Amino acid sequence: MALADHLRELRRRFLLGSLGLVAGAIVGWILYPPVYEAIQEPIERLQEQGFNAQLNFSGVATSFDLKMRVSLTVGLVLSSPWWLYHFWAFITPGLTKKERRYALGFVGAAVPLFTGGVAMAWIALPNTVRLLTQFTPMGTTAVNFITAAEYVKFVLQFVLIFGFAFLLPLVMVALNFMGLVRGISWLKGWRWAVLVIFLIAALATPTADAVTFILMAVPIVILYFLAVGLSFLNDRRRDKRKAAAEKAEESEATGSDVSTT
């Protein structure tokens, strides 16, 4: 494809993906009340445990801004199969026919990985909030007046970062299936990979506490080695096919030489 065709295809895929996001955001707008109740549940748990914590809407437009943010985030999660598909659909024209067959499988793996990361973040959220607020002195007049905008921003970042981080091992497998990186290369660099994963997790998490970034880093490390295993299996299958093809070519060449003689 010419550059102009690539740009037109990119625009088309971007528009289609954006339409899916808008449709998901509309659903998120409708579901905002129960979603917000679920978001503020960790604060309610703190109150039940004796912590004096309250969400504070400090601005006139804060409630509207929060509804927009939550709706867009819910839309991003709900429409993830749609925009992930169009992401792969834009890439596949540059792949071979054999590689295109794996596109649907990658989308099928990307959706549960993304939603799995989101679900894990959601499960870890209450304990993370409790951990970060437990240093407030007990038995005093101190009150945790938590700004609602900052709290919701923290929750949304926490959830989305986990979701996108869980997609990183899938990129590894994709590069291997495209023949760009072999499994042995991923395995040789495992020490650096683990170090980088923990470093990125520490920088990416909304807070600087150790528990939060460890909760993110450990599952990604596990997925990293799972991706290495899948890459090795694919390399072994590819090497067998290559050896069989080379053997067949040698047999044909030998038979041709004998016939000529």
N, C-alpha and C positions, 0 to 999 in steps of 0.2 A: 504494500500500500504506500501511496505517496504521503508526504508529510501532511498535506492539506486533508487527505482522507483520514489520517490518524487523528488529526485535531477535530474533525467533524464527528468521528466515532467517539472520541473522548467527551465531546460536548453532549452527544446523544445519551451516552451512558450516565454522565453526570446528571443530566436533567431527569432521566428515568429514576435514578437512585434518589434524587432530591424529592421527586413526587412521592416515592414510597415513604420517605422520611416525613413529609408533610402529612400524609395520610396517617402514619403512626402517631404523629404529634397531635392530630385531632382526637384520636382515640385516647391519648394521654391526657388531653384537656378534659375529656369527659370523665376519665378515671382519676382525676386529680384528688378529690376528697379522700377516697380510701388509700391512695398512694401516700398522701401527706400524713395520714394517720399512722401508716406503717413507718414512715420516716421518723416521726417524732416519738415512736414507741420506746426507743432507748432512753429518751429523756424521762418518759413516764416511769420507766423501770427504776431510774435513779431516784425519783421522788418516792417510789414505794420502798426503796432501801434506805430512806432517811436523808438523802442528799437534797438540799434546797436548790434545785436547778429549774430554770424557766427559759423558754424561748422568747426573745424580745424582737418585735417588729419595730425597728428604729426609724423607718422612713415612711413617707406617705405612699409611695409606689412600691414598697417592699413586697407586699402580698401579691401584686400583679407580676412583679419580676420573678418571684419564686414560682408562681404558677406557670409562667412561660418556660423557665429552666427545667422544671420537673416534667412538663409536657414534652419538651424536645428530647429529654433524656429517655423518657418512656418510649417515645417514637423511635429513637435510635435503636433501642433494644428490640422493640417489636418488629421493626422493619429490617433487622439484621440479615435474615435470609435473602431479602430482596436486594439490598445494596451490596452484599457479599457476592451474590450471583452476578451482578452487573460489573463488579470489579474483575471477576474472573473472565466474564464474557469479553471485556476489553482486552485482556491479556491473551486469550486463546487464539485470536487470529495470527499472532506471531509465533505460535507453536506448531509443531508437526501434528499430523493426524493422530499419531499414537499418543502424543502428550495431551491432545484435546480430550481424549477419553477419560483422563484423570480429573478434568476440571470439575465435573459434577461430584466426584468423590471428595475433592478438596472442599467444595462448598458444603457438602454433607458433613464433613468433619469440622469445618470452621464454625458452623452454627452452634453445635453442642459445646465446642470449646469456649466460644465467646459467652454463651449463656451460662456455662459451668463456672467461668470466672466471675461473672456477675452474681451467681447464686452463692458462691463461696464468700464473696465480699459481703453479701447481705447477711449470711450466717455469722460472720465474724464481726459485723458492725456493732451489735450491742455490747459485746465484751470490750471492743476497742474504745467505745465511748466511755464505758465505765472505767477502764484503765486510765484514760487520759484525764478524767475528772475526779479521780479518787484522792488526789493530792489537796483538794480543798479542805481546810481545817474543819473538823467536825465539832459540834457543840458550841459554835460561835455564831455571830450574826452574819457571817460571810454568806453571800448568795451568788450562785452561778447564773448571772444574767447573760445567757448565750445569745448572740445576735443571730436571728433566724436566717438571714442571708448567708452569713459565714458558715453556719451549721449545715444548711442544705447544700451549699457549695462543696463543703467537705464530704458529705455523703455521696453526692453525685460523682465527684472526682474519684473517690474511693472505689465506687462500684465500676465505673468505666475503665479506670486504669487496670483493675483486675481483669476485666473482660478482654481488653486489647492485649494485655501481657500474655494471656493464655493462648493467643494466636501465634506467638513467636515460634514455638516448635513446629507448627504447621508450615511456616515459611522455610524452615530447615529441610523438611521432607520435600517441599516443592522444589527447592534448589537441587536436591539430590535426584529427584525424578526427572528433572530437566537436564541432568548430566553435568551440572556445573560444579557440584561438590560431592565427593565420595564420603561414605560413612566413616572411613578410617580417618579422614581429615577432621570430621567433627569430634571423633573420639580422642585424637591426639591433642586437641585444644580444649579438653574438658576442664582442666584447671582454670584456664583463663576464662572459659565460658561461665563457670560457677562464680568466679570473682566478679565478672562483669554483670551477671544477673543480680547478685546481691548489691552491687554498687548502683545499678539502675533502679532496683527496687527501693533502695534507700533514698535516691533522689526523686523518684516518681511519686512516692506515697505523699499524701497531703500533709502528714505530720512526720516529725523526725524521730519518733519513738522506735525502739528496736523491734518490739513485738509486731507492729504493723508490717514492716518491710520483710520480716522473717516469714510471716503468714503468706506474703506474696511470693517470696523468693523460693521457698522450699517446694511448693507444687510445680513451679516453672522448672526447677532443677530436675524433678522427677520426669516431667514431660520432655525435657531436653534429652535425657538418656533413653526415654521411650522413642523419641525421634531418631536417635542414633541407631537403636535396634532396628527400626523400620528401614533406615537407610542401608544398613548392612544386608538385610534380607533382599532389598531391591538390587543392591550391587551384586549379590551372589546370583540372583536370577538373571541379571543382565550379563554377567560374566559367562554363565552357562550357555546362554543364547549365542553370545559372541564366539565362544569356543566351538559350539556346534556348527555355527555358520562357517568359521574358518576351516573346520574339519571337512565340511561338505565341499568347500571351494578347493581344498587340497585333493579331495577324492576326485572331483571333476577334472582338475588339472592333470592328475595322474592318469585317469582314464583317457583323457584326450591325448596325452603323450604316447600311451600304449597303442592307441588306435592309429596314431600317425606313424609309429614305428612299424 
